[in-house]
């Protein structure tokens, strides 16, 4: 995410609290903010969800339509993920085509879903080499207070889990059917401030962090995707901490999806 200017006194306050093992909002370094999930919120979508991580709020919608498969994968359906950071979500965001931050957000979410094999794309084949189901995932930030990566991941995953293929609408069969979901990839993001790693950073924490690491795991706790951000370094010991946290917190978050 792009950086905003944080007052030095605010920055110092956050750093001093972390030295004592706490944060401005009272959380410990490894605590997540309250998470809420509401599904089927967009009537015109084939699957949708609104997710809140504290004050960060993201909505995701899934649209599934028939289309032509790629030449090198004639039996595989298509997954496409896009993200928009609209000005309503934060003064930092500007209207217009997606910028670098939105593109990175979409790619990180897409990688976790794709590399985990969350959707069995071969089951999206209608006629080999001729027609497949194309699944478009659209993500919109409604309010930005840090950690859009995990909020967007959870919104997209929740929307996909509830999605239905509109078979009848497009004359491809007699009954609609659920999207073939195989697992629930969950991302957990850690930020490094000074020598302290914290999970689920809020806006101010995110802005003063030197490094960020987002890790996605599947239902078995296997690592499926990883993305580092910012210019700071993460040591091997810190990487191990992040990996352990991704597995542990991934299990907790996955329970919220049901």
Order of alpha helices (4+ residues) and beta strands (2+ residues): alpha-beta-beta-beta-beta-alpha-beta-beta-alpha-beta-beta-beta-beta-alpha-beta-beta-alpha
